Amino acid sequence: MRFHSTKYIMDEIKLLVEKYSVEGINIVDDLFLANKKRLSEFADELEKEGISVEIIDLRTVRPMDRKVV
């Protein structure tokens, strides 16, 4: 399975924020949290850019593990 790169996702989010003044972004993807290294890289980029998103994991009703949070 091939995933979009962190750069690609960040470019898309920045486009939404800059061009359309989007104030809230929800990511609903049941595989988004599967790769914790990729997730950590993404979180670092979000923090660097000062962008806040909500990630919804539909695989479970249990909260994400502490390392992810």
C-alpha positions as CSV (number, residue, x, y, z in Angstrom):
1,M,0.0,0.0,0.0
2,R,1.3,3.5,-0.9
3,F,0.6,6.5,1.3
4,H,0.8,10.2,0.4
5,S,4.0,11.8,1.8
6,T,3.9,14.2,4.7
7,K,4.9,17.0,2.4
8,Y,2.0,16.3,0.1
9,I,-0.5,16.2,3.0
10,M,0.9,19.4,4.4
11,D,0.8,21.2,1.1
12,E,-2.9,20.2,0.7
13,I,-3.7,21.5,4.3
14,K,-1.8,24.7,3.7
15,L,-3.7,25.3,0.5
16,L,-7.0,24.9,2.3
17,V,-5.9,27.3,5.1
18,E,-4.4,29.9,2.8
19,K,-6.8,29.9,-0.2
20,Y,-10.1,29.1,1.5
21,S,-9.4,30.3,5.1
22,V,-10.3,26.9,6.5
23,E,-10.2,27.0,10.3
24,G,-10.8,23.3,11.2
25,I,-9.6,20.2,9.6
26,N,-10.7,16.6,10.4
27,I,-8.8,13.7,9.1
28,V,-10.9,10.5,8.9
29,D,-8.7,7.6,7.8
30,D,-8.6,4.2,9.3
31,L,-4.9,3.7,8.3
32,F,-3.6,7.1,9.2
33,L,-2.5,6.0,12.7
34,A,-1.1,2.7,11.6
35,N,2.5,4.0,11.0
36,K,3.6,5.8,14.2
37,K,6.8,7.1,12.6
38,R,4.8,8.7,9.8
39,L,2.3,10.1,12.3
40,S,5.1,11.6,14.4
41,E,6.6,13.3,11.4
42,F,3.2,14.7,10.4
43,A,2.6,16.0,14.0
44,D,6.0,17.7,14.0
45,E,5.2,19.4,10.7
46,L,1.8,20.5,12.0
47,E,3.3,22.0,15.1
48,K,6.0,23.8,13.0
49,E,3.4,25.3,10.8
50,G,1.0,26.1,13.8
51,I,-1.8,24.1,12.2
52,S,-4.3,22.2,14.4
53,V,-6.2,19.2,13.1
54,E,-8.4,16.5,14.6
55,I,-7.7,12.9,13.6
56,I,-10.6,10.5,13.9
57,D,-9.8,6.8,14.0
58,L,-12.9,4.8,13.1
59,R,-11.2,1.5,13.9
60,T,-12.0,1.7,17.6
61,V,-13.8,3.6,20.2
62,R,-10.8,3.3,22.5
63,P,-8.5,6.3,22.8
64,M,-5.2,6.3,21.0
65,D,-2.2,5.0,23.0
66,R,-0.2,7.4,25.1
67,K,2.7,7.6,22.7
68,V,0.5,8.7,19.9
69,V,-1.3,11.3,22.0
